[in-house]
Amino acid sequence: MKIYMRVPLLILSVAIGLSSCNSAMQAYKKGVRHFDAGEYNLALGQFTKATGKVDAGRLNYYTAESYRLSNRIDQAVPFYQKAIEGGAVPTATTPDAAPKPNLADANVADLRLNYAYALKANGDYQGAQVQLQQYIDSKPKSKVGLAKAQREIETLRAISAITAKKADFRVTNLNALNSPGTEYAPVLRGDELIFTASRKDVTYKNNGLAMTGLYKAKVGQTPDETGSGSTGAQLFSGNVFQTDVNEGTPTFSKDGKAMVFARGNNGKRKGGADVDLYMSRQDQSGNWNTPFRLPISDSLAWDGSPAFSADGKTLYFASNRAGSVGGIDLYRANVDASGRFSRPVNMGRDINTPGDEMFPFVAADGKLYFSSDGHPGLGKLDVFVATRSGGVIRVENMGQPINSPADDFGLTFPEPDRGYMASNRPGGKGDDDIYLVENGSVPSGDTTTIAKNTPPKAGAPKVVRYFLAGTVKVNTAPNTPLDSARVRIVDDSNDATVAEATTGQPGTFGKFPVQEGKTYSVIAERPGYLTRREPFTMQGRSIPEIFLTKPETDTTFNVALLLDKVELNKTFALENIYYDLNKYNIRPDAAEELDKLVTILKDNPTIKIELGSHTDARSPDAYNMTLSQNRAKAAVEYIVSKGVEAERITAKGYGETQLVVKNARTEEEHQRNRRTEFKVLAL
């Protein structure tokens, strides 16, 4: 009897267990769908319900990434650790995708880089260094990721020197202005502080906070009894306010009657590509007009944190558009007398790094303040100041107390000794808080801490000498060194040859001195081979002073040049020449690659070539033949427009007649068939 009594109980127990597992799996799948949609806060709610019931490695990976992508990387540490210990990271964002990867999977390598940043944000510099070294040892495919890791590990090795840097500033939380939400990007306009805050009625699904808008508050000359200096905040303008998007980071023209700000991030996952720059103008009655999108915005990129120069003639902003050095770079655009903007220009590798640079501000004295996670710093975002002297740009960490292991950003100095910034450091009221920054000593009776600047004893300035050397080899395995190759180093600013050498038996040349801030071309030529030109820039290569430990330091950079042997009818593939589906217009990324062929033709003025275009086999033969001919013709027309004689280059469309991968099935295989090549017809 007892046996029969236990059977239904056992069945009930199993049913409850299965129901619990199914419920956990459903929560997990919902979480992944939210993750794919960029709704990270909603994803976290579902992942919490799935704890202990699904693959722990994947669950912890998604949880950690949700915290990171919603700007809460400091909370991601335990989940990154568990994801790595679990040994499983998804190769796709589909729960049922693929077999469980192992620790050699590329995603695990990327995870270690993010884990290192999370550890650094929590002040665990030693742990971050361990993860970075393991990331570098895994030989990641991402060149940008590798460059970030290599620079970051050097930063961590010198973290004691960065930590010791103190600045003569006092930083005070504006308590009455801040809230449990987020406040940042403060800009002073007259006696009003205009700032960004999460106070709308619509919740941003990315981080669970209210969407951000623009607000204003009257600010006194000295902090009031709450330490805020504020008399309450109100909506900046109803005409600028839009309920269902994020708006923020305002900047004003010199006369204060034109405002540029960022708008977008409606919560849909577009990688931030829906964030653009907008302008609003103030009319004679003091009202702000309906904003319009600025033409300098890139519809395929994230554009934000604009800042006018003090004279109003330049607009600085941040963007991750094509051509950026790293993730997000700083750009500038000139503004003419009629208010028209010139084409944006990247501010170069001295400012921009493989990491992110944003929140620029140019003070009246010309100093550029900005935030970065790529320059040597204490946390994820630190504040830096850049100055130019003798054509060389120096970037300096602002030190403590302005910087901390947390995010510190958006520093502005409307007055020489008084400014504002934002930080999510411990002790604030919410996510990001606005702080008052003052230069000088603490008034009597004030309990606010201050870091006094105590510079080291003056000594001889540290000297760094930079050199360039390299090798010349054949561009076919086993890459045999080439002797008797003539190598020239040319200063791109004036086309002057600054060094010249002939390679010896090992195929080596150098070393030759190069100067900070300069850009060079290294040209190698040898009879029977195509002349090769490699660009080399000293921008972004200067060793930060904080890393220098000796009075004098010599550093040599190496360039490797691979020469192709010239043979009639020999075919060379051009990498990354892509066209939109069923189109033949030259895209910007294709133009960048075709420019390399233009350089080859100009450096080798006697050769004539055929430029051939190939398609995959997914359309009718006749259609593919016409399409490939049009693509080849468009490419040739582009090259001729760059100054190459038309008689030196012939367009030829091959359609699908010369497939590299027959019976292609994957998109990667089809892409290999959709290629552009050039063939040498005459020497």
C-alpha positions in Angstrom: 0.0 0.0 0.0 2.8 2.4 0.9 4.5 1.6 -2.5 1.4 2.6 -4.4 1.0 5.7 -2.2 4.5 6.8 -3.1 4.0 6.5 -6.9 1.7 9.5 -7.4 3.9 11.5 -5.0 7.0 10.7 -7.1 5.2 11.6 -10.3 4.0 14.9 -8.7 7.5 15.7 -7.5 8.9 15.0 -11.0 6.2 17.1 -12.6 6.9 20.0 -10.3 10.6 19.7 -11.1 10.0 19.7 -14.8 7.7 22.6 -14.5 10.3 24.5 -12.6 13.0 23.7 -15.2 10.7 24.7 -18.0 9.9 28.0 -16.3 13.5 28.7 -15.8 14.3 27.9 -19.4 11.4 30.2 -20.6 12.8 33.0 -18.4 16.3 32.4 -19.9 15.0 32.6 -23.5 13.0 35.7 -22.7 16.1 37.2 -21.2 18.1 36.5 -24.4 15.4 38.1 -26.5 15.5 41.2 -24.4 19.3 41.1 -24.6 19.2 40.9 -28.4 16.8 43.9 -28.4 19.1 46.0 -26.3 16.7 45.9 -23.3 19.4 44.9 -20.8 17.5 45.8 -17.7 14.5 43.6 -18.7 17.0 40.9 -19.6 18.5 41.0 -16.1 15.1 40.5 -14.6 14.6 37.3 -16.6 18.1 36.0 -16.0 17.5 36.3 -12.2 14.5 34.0 -12.5 16.6 31.5 -14.5 19.4 31.1 -11.9 20.4 27.6 -11.2 18.2 26.0 -13.8 20.0 26.5 -17.1 23.6 26.4 -18.4 25.4 28.5 -15.8 28.2 29.6 -18.1 25.9 31.1 -20.7 23.6 32.6 -18.1 26.4 34.3 -16.3 27.9 35.6 -19.6 24.6 37.2 -20.5 24.1 38.7 -17.1 27.6 40.2 -17.0 27.2 41.6 -20.5 23.8 43.1 -19.6 25.4 45.0 -16.7 28.3 46.1 -18.9 26.1 47.3 -21.8 23.8 49.2 -19.5 26.7 51.1 -18.0 27.0 49.2 -14.8 30.2 47.3 -15.5 31.2 47.4 -11.8 28.3 45.1 -11.0 29.4 42.6 -13.6 32.5 41.2 -11.8 31.0 38.1 -10.1 29.1 37.1 -13.2 32.2 37.4 -15.5 34.1 35.3 -13.0 31.4 32.6 -12.9 31.1 32.6 -16.7 34.8 31.9 -17.1 34.7 29.3 -14.4 31.7 27.7 -16.1 33.8 27.4 -19.3 30.9 28.3 -21.6 30.2 31.4 -23.6 27.7 31.5 -26.4 29.0 31.8 -30.0 25.7 33.3 -31.0 22.8 35.0 -29.3 20.5 32.1 -29.8 19.9 29.9 -26.7 19.9 26.7 -28.7 22.9 27.6 -30.8 25.9 25.4 -31.4 27.6 23.0 -29.0 29.0 24.4 -25.8 32.2 26.3 -26.5 35.3 25.7 -24.5 37.8 28.1 -22.9 39.6 28.4 -26.3 36.5 30.0 -27.8 37.0 33.6 -29.1 34.1 34.9 -27.1 35.9 33.8 -23.9 38.9 35.9 -24.9 36.6 38.9 -25.5 35.0 38.2 -22.1 38.4 38.4 -20.3 39.0 41.9 -21.7 35.6 43.1 -20.4 36.2 41.3 -17.1 39.5 43.2 -16.8 37.7 46.5 -17.2 35.1 45.5 -14.7 37.8 44.6 -12.2 39.6 47.9 -12.8 36.3 49.8 -12.2 36.2 48.2 -8.8 39.8 49.1 -8.0 41.1 45.6 -8.4 44.1 46.5 -10.5 46.1 43.3 -9.9 43.2 41.1 -10.9 42.6 43.2 -14.0 46.2 42.8 -15.0 46.0 39.0 -14.8 42.9 39.0 -17.0 44.5 41.3 -19.6 47.6 39.1 -19.8 45.5 36.0 -20.4 43.5 37.9 -23.0 46.8 38.9 -24.8 48.1 35.4 -24.5 45.0 34.0 -26.2 46.1 35.9 -29.4 42.7 37.6 -30.1 41.7 38.3 -33.7 40.5 41.8 -32.9 43.4 44.2 -33.6 41.6 47.0 -31.7 40.9 44.7 -28.7 44.6 43.6 -28.6 45.8 47.3 -28.8 43.4 48.2 -26.0 44.7 45.4 -23.8 48.3 46.1 -24.5 47.9 49.8 -23.6 45.8 49.0 -20.6 48.3 46.5 -19.2 51.0 49.1 -19.4 48.7 51.5 -17.6 48.2 49.0 -14.8 51.9 48.4 -14.4 52.2 52.2 -13.7 49.0 52.5 -11.7 50.9 53.5 -8.6 52.3 56.5 -10.4 48.8 57.5 -11.7 47.3 57.0 -8.3 50.0 59.2 -6.7 49.1 62.1 -9.0 47.1 64.7 -7.1 45.5 67.9 -8.3 44.7 71.1 -6.4 41.0 70.8 -6.7 38.1 70.3 -4.4 35.1 68.3 -5.7 31.7 68.7 -4.1 28.5 66.8 -4.8 25.6 69.1 -5.7 23.2 67.3 -3.4 20.1 69.4 -4.0 20.5 69.0 -7.8 21.1 65.3 -7.9 18.6 62.5 -7.6 18.6 58.6 -7.4 18.6 58.7 -11.2 21.3 60.1 -13.4 22.5 63.6 -13.9 25.4 64.6 -16.1 26.8 66.9 -18.9 26.5 70.1 -16.9 27.0 73.3 -18.9 26.8 76.9 -17.4 24.7 79.4 -19.5 24.6 82.7 -17.7 23.3 82.0 -14.2 21.7 78.7 -15.2 23.2 75.3 -15.1 21.9 73.2 -18.1 22.3 69.5 -17.6 21.0 66.0 -18.6 18.8 64.0 -16.2 16.7 60.9 -16.2 13.4 62.4 -15.2 11.0 61.6 -18.1 7.9 59.4 -17.5 9.1 56.7 -20.0 11.5 54.1 -18.8 14.6 53.3 -20.8 14.7 49.5 -21.2 18.4 49.5 -21.5 19.2 50.4 -17.9 15.8 50.6 -16.2 16.1 54.4 -15.5 13.8 57.1 -16.8 14.7 58.5 -20.2 16.9 61.5 -20.2 16.0 65.1 -21.1 17.4 68.6 -20.7 16.8 70.5 -17.5 18.0 73.8 -15.9 18.7 75.2 -12.5 19.7 78.6 -11.1 23.1 78.5 -9.7 24.6 80.9 -7.1 28.2 82.0 -7.0 28.9 79.9 -3.9 27.4 76.6 -2.7 24.4 76.9 -0.4 24.0 75.1 2.9 23.4 71.8 1.1 26.6 72.1 -0.9 24.6 72.3 -4.1 24.7 75.9 -5.3 21.3 75.2 -6.9 17.8 76.6 -6.2 15.9 73.7 -7.9 15.6 72.3 -11.4 13.0 72.6 -14.1 12.5 71.5 -17.7 14.8 73.4 -20.1 12.3 73.8 -23.0 9.0 72.1 -23.9 9.8 72.6 -27.6 13.0 70.6 -27.2 11.5 67.9 -25.0 10.5 64.6 -26.7 9.0 62.0 -24.4 10.1 58.7 -26.0 13.8 59.3 -26.7 16.9 60.2 -24.7 18.1 63.7 -25.0 21.3 65.2 -23.5 24.8 66.7 -23.6 23.9 70.3 -24.6 26.3 73.0 -25.8 25.7 76.6 -26.7 27.1 79.0 -29.3 29.1 82.0 -28.2 26.0 84.3 -28.0 24.0 81.6 -26.3 21.2 81.6 -28.9 22.0 78.3 -30.6 22.1 74.9 -28.9 23.4 71.6 -30.2 22.6 68.4 -28.3 22.2 64.7 -28.9 18.9 62.9 -29.4 18.1 59.2 -29.9 18.4 55.8 -28.1 14.7 55.1 -28.1 15.5 51.7 -26.7 15.5 49.7 -30.0 18.8 47.9 -30.6 20.6 49.7 -33.4 24.0 49.8 -31.8 23.4 53.4 -30.9 23.2 54.3 -34.6 19.9 56.2 -33.9 21.7 58.9 -31.9 22.3 62.1 -33.9 23.2 65.7 -33.3 20.3 68.3 -33.3 20.2 72.1 -33.2 17.7 74.4 -31.7 17.7 78.2 -32.0 16.3 80.8 -29.6 13.9 83.3 -31.1 13.5 86.9 -30.1 10.9 86.1 -27.4 13.3 83.7 -25.7 11.6 80.5 -26.8 13.6 77.6 -28.3 12.5 76.4 -31.8 11.8 72.8 -32.8 15.2 71.1 -33.1 16.5 69.9 -36.5 19.0 67.2 -37.3 22.5 68.5 -38.2 23.8 67.3 -41.6 27.2 66.5 -40.0 25.5 63.5 -38.2 26.1 60.1 -39.6 22.9 58.0 -39.9 25.0 54.8 -39.5 26.8 55.9 -36.4 26.4 57.1 -32.8 27.1 60.9 -32.6 27.0 62.6 -29.2 28.5 64.9 -26.5 28.9 68.0 -28.7 30.9 71.1 -27.5 31.4 74.5 -29.1 34.8 76.1 -28.8 34.9 79.4 -26.8 34.8 81.5 -30.0 32.0 79.4 -31.4 33.9 78.7 -34.6 34.4 75.0 -34.0 32.1 72.2 -32.9 33.7 69.2 -31.2 31.8 65.9 -30.8 32.2 62.2 -30.3 31.3 59.5 -32.8 31.9 55.9 -33.7 31.5 56.5 -37.4 33.5 54.6 -40.0 37.2 55.7 -40.0 37.4 56.0 -36.2 40.7 55.0 -34.5 38.9 52.9 -31.9 35.4 52.7 -30.6 34.3 56.3 -30.1 36.6 59.1 -31.3 36.6 62.9 -31.0 35.9 64.9 -34.2 35.7 68.6 -35.0 33.9 70.6 -37.6 34.4 74.2 -38.4 31.5 76.6 -38.4 31.4 79.5 -40.9 29.9 83.0 -40.5 26.5 81.8 -41.9 26.4 78.8 -39.4 27.2 76.1 -41.9 29.4 73.2 -40.7 32.4 71.8 -42.6 33.0 68.1 -43.0 34.0 66.6 -39.6 37.7 65.7 -39.1 39.0 63.0 -36.8 41.2 64.6 -34.1 44.0 62.1 -34.6 45.8 59.4 -32.7 47.4 61.7 -30.2 43.9 62.3 -28.8 42.0 59.2 -29.9 43.0 55.7 -28.8 41.7 52.1 -29.5 39.3 52.8 -26.6 36.6 55.5 -26.3 37.0 59.2 -26.1 34.0 61.5 -25.5 32.7 64.6 -23.6 35.0 67.2 -25.1 35.3 70.7 -23.7 37.6 73.5 -25.0 38.3 76.2 -22.4 39.0 79.8 -23.2 42.8 79.2 -22.9 42.5 76.5 -25.7 43.0 73.5 -23.5 40.9 70.5 -24.5 39.3 68.5 -21.7 37.8 65.1 -22.5 37.1 61.7 -21.0 38.7 58.5 -22.1 39.1 54.8 -21.2 42.0 54.4 -23.6 44.6 56.8 -22.1 46.3 55.8 -18.8 43.7 56.2 -16.1 42.4 55.0 -12.7 39.0 53.8 -13.9 36.8 53.1 -16.9 36.4 56.8 -17.8 39.0 59.3 -16.6 39.2 63.1 -17.3 42.2 64.2 -19.3 43.5 67.6 -20.6 45.3 68.0 -23.9 47.7 70.8 -24.8 49.6 71.6 -28.0 53.1 73.0 -28.0 55.5 73.1 -31.0 53.1 70.9 -33.0 53.2 68.1 -30.4 50.1 67.2 -28.4 50.4 66.2 -24.8 47.6 64.4 -23.0 47.7 64.5 -19.2 45.5 62.7 -16.6 43.8 65.2 -14.4 44.6 63.1 -11.3 42.7 62.7 -8.1 40.3 63.9 -6.8 38.8 64.6 -10.2 39.4 61.0 -11.3 38.6 57.8 -9.4 38.2 54.1 -10.2 34.6 55.0 -11.3 33.4 56.9 -14.4 34.5 60.5 -14.3 33.5 62.6 -17.2 32.0 65.8 -18.7 34.3 68.3 -17.0 33.7 71.9 -18.0 35.5 75.1 -16.9 33.2 78.1 -17.7 35.5 80.0 -15.3 39.3 79.4 -14.9 39.0 78.1 -11.3 35.5 76.8 -11.2 33.8 74.1 -13.2 31.4 71.1 -13.2 31.7 67.4 -13.9 29.8 64.1 -13.5 30.8 60.9 -11.8 29.2 57.7 -10.6 31.8 57.3 -7.7 30.7 55.9 -4.4 29.0 58.4 -2.0 26.7 60.0 -4.7 22.9 60.1 -4.6 22.3 58.1 -7.7 23.7 56.6 -10.9 25.7 59.6 -12.2 25.8 62.8 -10.1 26.9 66.3 -10.9 29.8 67.7 -8.9 31.2 71.2 -8.4 34.9 71.5 -9.1 36.9 74.3 -7.6 40.6 75.1 -7.7 42.2 76.3 -4.5 42.2 75.6 -0.8 39.3 74.5 1.4 37.5 77.4 3.2 37.7 77.3 7.0 35.2 74.8 8.6 34.5 73.1 5.3 34.5 69.3 5.6 34.9 68.6 1.9 38.1 66.7 1.2 40.7 68.3 -1.0 43.8 66.9 -2.7 46.7 69.4 -2.6 49.0 69.3 -5.6 52.5 68.5 -4.3 54.6 68.2 -7.4 57.9 66.3 -7.2 61.1 68.2 -6.9 62.1 69.8 -10.2 64.8 68.0 -12.1 66.0 67.6 -15.6 63.2 66.9 -18.1 63.0 63.3 -19.2 64.0 62.7 -22.8 62.6 60.2 -25.3 64.2 59.5 -28.6 62.2 57.7 -31.2 63.5 55.6 -34.1 62.2 53.7 -37.1 63.6 50.4 -38.5 62.2 47.5 -40.5 62.5 44.6 -42.9 61.8 44.0 -46.6 60.6 40.5 -47.6 59.0 38.7 -50.5 55.2 38.6 -50.2 54.9 34.8 -50.6 55.7 32.1 -48.1 58.2 31.6 -46.6 58.7 35.4 -46.9 62.3 35.4 -47.9 64.3 38.6 -46.9 65.1 40.8 -49.8 68.5 42.5 -50.0 69.4 45.4 -52.3 66.0 47.0 -51.8 66.0 50.8 -51.7 64.1 52.1 -48.8 63.1 55.7 -48.3 61.4 57.4 -45.4 59.4 60.4 -46.5 57.9 63.2 -44.4 54.3 63.4 -45.6 54.0 67.1 -44.5 56.4 68.3 -47.2 57.2 65.1 -49.3 60.9 65.4 -48.3 63.0 62.2 -47.9 64.4 62.2 -44.4 66.3 58.9 -44.6 67.4 56.5 -47.2 69.0 53.0 -47.1 69.6 49.8 -49.0 68.8 46.5 -47.3 71.5 44.0 -46.7 71.4 40.2 -46.7 68.9 40.0 -43.8 66.6 42.4 -45.6 66.8 44.9 -42.8 67.1 48.7 -42.7 67.3 51.4 -40.0 67.3 52.7 -37.4 66.4 56.3 -38.3 65.2 59.1 -36.0 61.6 60.1 -36.3 59.7 63.0 -34.6 56.6 63.1 -32.4 53.4 64.1 -34.2 54.8 63.5 -37.7 53.4 61.2 -40.3 55.7 59.3 -42.7 55.6 57.0 -45.7 58.1 54.1 -45.9 58.7 53.2 -49.5 60.5 50.1 -50.7 61.5 49.4 -54.3 63.6 46.7 -56.0 63.8 45.8 -59.7 61.4 43.0 -60.6 59.0 43.9 -57.7 56.1 46.2 -57.2 57.1 49.2 -55.3 55.4 49.2 -51.9 54.5 52.1 -49.7 53.5 51.7 -46.0 52.2 54.6 -44.0 53.7 55.2 -40.5 52.5 57.8 -38.1 54.0 59.0 -34.8 50.6 60.2 -33.7 49.4 58.3 -30.7 52.8 56.6 -30.3 54.4 59.0 -27.8 55.1 57.4 -24.5 53.0 59.0 -21.8 55.2 60.8 -19.3 53.7 58.8 -16.4 55.4 55.6 -17.9 58.9 57.1 -18.1 61.2 55.9 -15.3 64.6 56.9 -16.7 66.1 60.3 -17.6 66.6 59.1 -21.2 64.7 56.5 -23.1 65.2 55.2 -26.7 62.3 53.5 -28.5 62.4 51.9 -31.9 59.4 51.1 -34.0 59.5 48.4 -36.7 57.8 48.3 -40.1 57.6 45.2 -42.2 57.3 45.6 -46.0 56.3 42.7 -48.3 57.0 43.1 -52.0 55.1 41.3 -54.7 57.1 40.0 -57.7 55.9 41.5 -61.0 54.8 38.9 -63.5 52.7 39.4 -66.6 49.1 38.1 -66.1 49.7 37.7 -62.4 46.5 38.4 -60.4 46.4 40.2 -57.1 43.3 40.3 -54.9 42.0 43.5 -53.5 40.6 43.0 -49.9 37.3 44.4 -48.6 35.9 45.8 -51.9 32.2 45.4 -51.0 29.1 46.6 -52.9 25.6 46.9 -51.7 23.3 44.1 -52.9 22.6 44.4 -56.7 24.4 47.8 -56.8 27.7 49.0 -58.2 28.2 52.4 -56.7 31.5 52.8 -54.8 30.9 52.8 -51.1 33.2 54.7 -48.7 34.8 51.5 -47.4 35.4 50.4 -50.9 36.9 53.8 -51.8 39.4 53.4 -49.0 40.6 50.1 -50.4 40.7 51.4 -54.0 42.8 54.3 -52.8 45.5 51.7 -52.0 45.4 50.5 -55.6 45.7 54.2 -56.7 48.9 54.4 -54.6 50.3 51.2 -56.2 49.7 52.6 -59.7 51.3 55.9 -58.9 54.3 54.3 -57.2 54.7 51.9 -60.3 54.1 54.3 -63.2 55.0 51.9 -66.0 52.6 49.0 -65.3 49.2 48.6 -66.9 46.5 46.5 -65.3 43.1 44.9 -65.8 40.7 45.4 -63.0 38.3 42.4 -62.7 35.1 42.1 -60.8 33.5 38.8 -59.8 30.1 37.9 -58.4 28.7 34.9 -56.6 26.4 32.4 -58.4 23.1 33.3 -56.8 21.6 35.3 -59.7 21.2 34.5 -63.5 24.4 34.3 -65.5 23.6 37.3 -67.8 22.6 39.5 -64.8 25.8 38.6 -63.0 27.9 39.4 -66.0 26.3 42.8 -66.5 26.5 43.6 -62.7 30.2 42.7 -62.5 31.0 44.7 -65.6 29.3 47.8 -64.1 31.1 47.3 -60.8 34.5 47.0 -62.6 33.7 50.1 -64.7 32.7 52.1 -61.6 36.0 51.1 -59.8 38.0 52.1 -62.8 36.2 55.4 -63.1 37.0 56.1 -59.4 40.7 55.3 -59.9 40.9 57.5 -63.0 39.3 60.3 -61.0 42.2 60.1 -58.6 44.7 61.0 -61.3 45.7 57.7 -62.9 45.8 57.7 -66.7 42.7 55.9 -68.2 44.8 54.0 -70.7 46.7 52.2 -67.9 43.6 50.4 -66.6 40.9 48.2 -68.2 37.6 47.2 -66.7 36.5 43.5 -67.0 33.5 41.8 -65.5 33.7 38.1 -65.1 30.3 37.5 -63.5 30.3 34.0 -62.0 32.6 32.4 -64.5 35.6 32.1 -62.2 34.3 31.0 -58.8 36.9 30.5 -56.1 34.5 28.3 -54.1 32.2 26.2 -56.3 28.9 25.1 -54.8 29.3 27.8 -52.1 26.8 27.4 -49.3 27.8 29.8 -46.5 27.7 33.6 -46.7 31.5 33.6 -46.1 32.0 31.3 -49.2 29.7 33.5 -51.3 31.8 36.6 -50.2 35.0 34.9 -51.3 33.4 34.6 -54.8 32.4 38.3 -54.7 35.8 39.7 -55.1 37.8 42.4 -57.0 41.2 41.7 -58.5 43.8 43.3 -60.7 46.0 41.6 -63.2 49.3 43.0 -64.6 49.0 43.4 -68.4 52.2 45.3 -69.2 55.4 46.2 -67.3 
